[in-house]
């Protein structure tokens, strides 16, 4: 990695050219204790103080989840539907936030464990087989329009070895999809963001069809939820330990997946050198609001306590105000739904 390039202002003074400043768990805890006038004269924080600080910091993060939306946690996900299944716990099914498609360029027989892929499809600016590696999930679209899933064992040129033999003969041109990472941290799915990807397997790419989102009662009041058809309505049920995305009607096959916008969970502070999982614009709010919690445990003098509270409130308000999309507000009627 090359060194940052400094820049010069109109007065001839050089800046660093670096924007890489981050704060780790230890940095935040030390800063928050220093705000409380603890550990500022060269004395070291005790192990108990560090543990109290880390625990309070993680509790603070959970309170942030109640404040509304955090744009830096927005992600786009895709879930591959299954025939006869109308509920999907995203962390436990075929769901990812990055995938790519390609096709077979040679016929493959039943039970074959080596297949030849096309490299004409590009992903991440590279040919497919340039970054496809062992452990990736790969799905083959079968004749019945359902997907056969297995994992990649090895890659050699355009030839890919898979863990499990093919369940049927597959012709050259058979469509397939692959991904590496499973979505594993969903705080919420925005109900009005679920979209059906029609024509997903076509060479021209999918067309996006927004779906209707329903409340808990309206979804479970629907008749014949096991009836098969093209999904037109969804409901996301936030529950523990993971939420569930429900679909209606129940899909008959895997012809189309669903795309959705979700808010991932903010990473915990586990190790002392963990960086904060948030933009730098939130660091003041985090340190002062942590200090605002620690001051109660450590009996900070009243005047200092009031000053900490004032800055904690202001910094959090500033961070929340900045954390919004700079777009026009759209208001529309939704057909009485």
C-alpha positions, 0 to 999 in steps of 0.5 A: 500500500502506498503512503498517503499523498499530502495536499497543500492549502492556499497558504502552502501548508501540507496536510497529511493526505490521510483519512484513516483515523479510527478508534479501537475498543481501547481508544474509546474506553480510555477516551470516555474515562478521560472525559470523566477525569479518570486515568488522565494523569498517567495512571493505568485503568484497571482490568475491571474498569476496562471490562466495565467500559467494554460492557457499557459500550456494547449496551450503548450500541444496543440502545442505538438500534432503538433510535432509528435507521443507520445508513452505514448498516444498509445492505442489499440482499438476495434470497433464493426461494424454494419450492413449497416453502413460504418462510425464510430465516435469512441467516439459515437459508440461501441468502447473500449480499453478493452473487454472480451468474454464469453457465455451463459450456459443456454437457455434464452427466448425472453424478458428475463432480467436475463441470466446465463454466463459461468465463464470459460473465464478469464479476468484480472486474474479473473473469468468473473462474479468476476468483471462484474458489473452494468453499463457494456455494454454487447452484445449478438450475435444473429442468424442473426450475429448482436449484441444486446446491453444492460447494466448490471443492477446487478450480482449475482453469474453466473446470470446477470440481464440486462436492456432490455429484449432479442429480441429473444430466445437464446440457451446455448452457445450463444456468448457474449462480454462485456466492461465497458468504451467507448473510449472517447478521440481520437486524431488520428487513424493510417490508416495503423494500422486498422485490421479486426478480423476474427473469432472473435466469435470462441473459438480459438480466432480471426485471424488478417487481416491488411486492406488497408488504403486509402487517402481521395480522393481515398476512396471517389472515390470508387464506390458503397460505400453502397455495402455489403461485408467483409471490406477490406479498410478503411480511417480515416478522422480527423475532428472536433469535432471527427474524422470518420473511414470509411469502404469499403465495408459496413459490412453486419453484426457484424461477425467481429470487427476492431482493430486499434492503436490510439493516445489518446488526452493528458489530460488538466490541469484543477485542481491545483492538476492534475498530468501531463499526460506524462512521467517524462522524459517530465517534464523539457521540459514542465516547461522550455517551459512554462517558455519560454512562460511566460517570454514574458508576464512578461518581463524577462530580456534579458540574462535570457530570452536567457538562458531559450530559450536555455534550452527549446529548448534542453530539448524538443529536448531530450524528442522528441529523447527519445520518439521513439520505439527502433526497426528496421526500415522496408521499403517496397513497398505497391503495388503502393497504 
